Amino acid sequence: MSVYFDNYIDEEGEVDEKLTLNSNGFACLTEDIESLVDKYTGVEDSSFMKCADIRLGVMDLIHSIINKGVQS
């Protein structure tokens, strides 16, 4: 299994067949996006806590790629 992905397990113990970003993957993605914005603006921490919409879009893309062919 990847360092960034796991299968989601709900409160009843049901395991989702699709992979999703785990807490480590979510944190790393957030840091990577914020670093990109900081790089291009030249202003350190300019994007801190301001990239939620971008992160959600990237997460959707990542999930669609890693789960290609997995039935919903």
N, C-alpha and C positions, 0 to 999 in steps of 0.2 A: 504494500500500500504506500502511497505517496505521503510525504511529510505534510502536504498541503490539503489532502482530501481524505474524507471518511464517508461511510454510509451513515445517514442520519438514523438515529434510534429514538422513537417517540417514548412518551411516558409509560405506555403499556408494553414496551419492549419490542414493538414492531420495527423491523429494519427495512428502510427504503432501499430499493435496488439501485437507485441513482446515487452517484457520488456528489458530494457537496463540499465546499470549502470548510475546513475545520477552523478552530479559533486561531491556530498558527497561520493558516493560509489567509484568513481574513485580515489579520494584523499585518502580515507581510505585504499583501496587496495594498492596504491602506498606506503603509509607509512608502511603497514604490510610487504610487500615484502622487502623494504629497511631494516626494523628492523630484519627480518630473516637473511639477508646477514650480517648485522652488528653483530648479535648474533654469527653466526658461524665463522666469521673472527676474532672477538674480536676487530675490529677496527671501532670506531664510525664514522658514515657518510661515510664509505668506498664505499657504493653503491649509494650515492646520485646522482640522474639523470642518472643512468647507468642500469636501470632495465626495460627499455621500451619493449624489446622483450619478457621478462618473463611476464610482465604485460599483454601484448596482448594475449599471450597463455593462461594465467589464465582467462582473460576476455572471450575469446572464450569458454572455458570450462564452466564458470559460466553461460554464456548466453545459451549454449546448455542445461544445466541442468534446469534452471528456465523456459525455453520456450519449454520444452519437450511437444510435442503434439500440440503446436500452429502452425497453417498453415503459410507458408511463403507467 
